[in-house]
Amino acid sequence: MALEAYASRNADTVHADVLSEARQACYKARDAFYACLEKESNKTPTEIASVGLLYPSDCKGSRADFVKHCRASWVKHFDRQYCRNQRVQRLLDDKDSRRGPLTLPQPYTFKPPS
């Protein structure tokens, strides 16, 4: 019932931020921000974004463009997705560095005292 009331009230409303041109602008701003993060990854992050994402102050401009061109829910989604991908990549990288010969515990046998 609530859905019909919403649809009848907003039947002719077109949200401009979901149209193709706006989505493309959002994706472009997103890619520019995350490229800046990758490029400046050796610098100390000083700014905080949504979902705990940290970034250096050199990326402030691209972050502002990203937030300006995308919906807030999309920004949050993309930040979560980026953090999840970074966490998975870190786990995969750590696993390769820990790989080495497998050492199994030796069986422990009691020898009777003689």
C-alpha positions as CSV (number, residue, x, y, z in Angstrom):
1,M,0.0,0.0,0.0
2,A,2.8,2.4,0.9
3,L,4.5,1.7,-2.5
4,E,1.4,2.7,-4.4
5,A,1.1,5.9,-2.4
6,Y,4.8,6.7,-3.1
7,A,4.5,5.8,-6.9
8,S,1.3,7.9,-7.3
9,R,2.9,10.9,-5.5
10,N,6.2,10.8,-7.4
11,A,5.2,9.3,-10.8
12,D,6.8,12.0,-12.9
13,T,9.9,12.6,-10.9
14,V,13.2,11.7,-12.6
15,H,16.2,11.7,-10.4
16,A,19.0,13.2,-12.4
17,D,21.8,11.5,-10.4
18,V,20.8,8.1,-11.7
19,L,20.8,9.0,-15.4
20,S,23.6,7.7,-17.6
21,E,25.6,10.9,-17.8
22,A,25.5,11.4,-14.1
23,R,26.5,7.8,-13.4
24,Q,29.4,8.1,-15.8
25,A,30.5,11.3,-14.0
26,C,30.3,9.5,-10.7
27,Y,32.3,6.6,-12.0
28,K,35.0,8.9,-13.4
29,A,35.2,10.8,-10.1
30,R,35.4,7.5,-8.2
31,D,38.2,6.2,-10.4
32,A,40.1,9.4,-10.0
33,F,39.9,9.3,-6.2
34,Y,40.9,5.7,-5.9
35,A,43.8,6.2,-8.4
36,C,45.0,9.1,-6.2
37,L,44.8,6.7,-3.2
38,E,46.9,4.1,-5.0
39,K,49.4,6.8,-6.2
40,E,49.8,8.4,-2.8
41,S,49.7,5.1,-0.8
42,N,53.2,5.7,0.6
43,K,52.1,9.0,2.3
44,T,50.6,9.1,5.8
45,P,46.8,9.2,5.6
46,T,45.5,12.2,7.5
47,E,41.9,12.5,6.4
48,I,39.0,10.1,7.2
49,A,36.2,9.2,4.9
50,S,33.1,7.1,5.4
51,V,33.4,3.6,6.8
52,G,36.8,4.4,8.3
53,L,38.6,4.8,5.0
54,L,41.8,6.9,5.5
55,Y,43.4,8.9,2.8
56,P,46.2,11.5,2.4
57,S,45.4,15.2,2.2
58,D,46.8,15.2,-1.4
59,C,43.6,13.4,-2.4
60,K,41.2,15.9,-0.8
61,G,40.2,17.5,-4.1
62,S,39.5,14.3,-5.8
63,R,37.5,13.1,-2.7
64,A,35.4,16.3,-2.9
65,D,34.7,15.7,-6.6
66,F,33.8,12.1,-5.8
67,V,31.3,13.1,-3.0
68,K,29.9,15.9,-5.2
69,H,29.2,13.7,-8.2
70,C,27.9,10.6,-6.4
71,R,25.0,9.9,-4.1
72,A,26.0,9.4,-0.5
73,S,24.8,5.8,-0.5
74,W,27.0,5.1,-3.6
75,V,30.0,6.8,-1.9
76,K,29.5,4.6,1.1
77,H,29.1,1.5,-1.0
78,F,32.2,2.2,-3.1
79,D,34.3,2.9,0.0
80,R,33.2,-0.4,1.6
81,Q,34.0,-2.2,-1.6
82,Y,37.4,-0.6,-1.8
83,C,38.2,-1.4,1.8
84,R,37.0,-5.0,1.4
85,N,39.2,-5.5,-1.8
86,Q,42.2,-4.0,0.0
87,R,41.7,-6.3,3.0
88,V,41.4,-9.4,0.7
89,Q,44.5,-8.3,-1.2
90,R,46.4,-7.8,2.0
91,L,45.4,-11.3,3.2
92,L,46.4,-12.8,-0.1
93,D,49.8,-11.0,-0.1
94,D,50.5,-12.1,3.5
95,K,49.7,-15.7,2.7
96,D,52.3,-15.8,0.0
97,S,55.0,-14.3,2.2
98,R,54.3,-16.9,4.9
99,R,54.5,-19.9,2.6
100,G,57.4,-22.1,3.3
101,P,58.3,-25.7,4.3
102,L,55.6,-27.3,6.4
103,T,56.8,-28.5,9.8
104,L,54.7,-31.1,11.5
105,P,55.1,-31.8,15.2
106,Q,57.2,-34.9,15.8
107,P,55.6,-37.8,17.6
108,Y,56.5,-37.8,21.2
109,T,57.4,-41.3,22.6
110,F,58.2,-42.2,26.1
111,K,61.3,-44.2,26.7
112,P,61.2,-46.3,29.8
113,P,63.9,-45.4,32.2
114,S,66.6,-48.0,32.2
